[in-house]
Amino acid sequence: MRARLIHQDDLPRLVARLRRDYEVVAPFRGRGRDTAFEVVTDRNQDQLALHLPNPVYPPKRYALPHIERLLRIRRTDGGYDLQPAYDETPRAIFGIRSCDLAGILHLDSFYLGRDFRDDHYARRRRNLFLVNVVCTDVEEDIDENCFCVCTDTGPAAREGFDLQLMDLGQGEWMVVAGSPAGEKLLEEPFFRRGGPEHIRRRRAILTGVRAQFKDMTSWFAATVRYVSRGKVLESTWQEIGRRCLECGGCTYLCPACTCFTVSDRQTGPDTWERVRLWDACALSGFTRMAGGHNPRKAVHDRRNRRFFRKLAHYFIQRELSMACVGCGRCVDTCHGDIGMPSVVEMIRRATVMEETRHVPSA
């Protein structure tokens, strides 16, 4: 990977260069700690920010929209005319965090890395340019619920980006190219070469940042083992289920959740469209079958499925990544305190206590 330096004052020039080829979306600050990804325009480009809390609504929607039209249907004299609908807009996400980048890479493995490829996802993803930003500002970038160091997804991504930006201080940013498209951009005149001292500063900053994470959920490996071997007690799943309010927030805000449903809706007297919508395993109708039977009617059965899907070795081996990226959004949104760190701790504590109870005494 090639690396260059860019001055803080030249970052708008980089954004302007990207806007020549892409629709650029980037994070903007709202009220308080509210932030959101928005399309960069001539009117708002001066308000773009890189050091700010990670937006609650994940940028995965630019790879997998919350609601996406798949097909247009029109009644004709002889039957129906079906036309696939694709969004192939060249789009750049400027300032995507490493955890959210890992979420998109997980979506890639799910929608593109197996026997069947999703053509709608593939076309959208092919036109997506990703500019990763490394979290270095402990006051702004890192929330008390962030735990990407435990899922090995941050604070600096190691793959999957086209460009990576890292603030080295003193008005200097290191820019690393991770793809041929990113390499080509490094030829722009506002980039300059760095030296060994910049590499040393990068390493020192990352070492210091990793020590600032407050939620060190270090029991992931043990929990994966417990879940994969079926050692989680039924009473633990029931306790997790009792806390769940079935709102679906954890799923809708998760950068790595892949579930969706498909629905047809009428748009005119003789026209319809087929749409794909995000779905959530927390919702009671998620597993309801066509005849009305629901094999997972109890909420704790659906919570069981959610965390089994994210932590079981079978899925990790199949997709080569865990479906949790450590962004902390599930912690922020869950009123029942069953975000991933809490669940990992509940499973670890209950399972260890059960194993200890059966250890024979001397």
Summary of the structure (lengths in Angstrom):
residues: 362
radius of gyration: 22.5
end to end distance: 57.7
largest distance: 85.2
contacts: 1106
relative contact order: 0.15
helix: 36%
strand: 21%
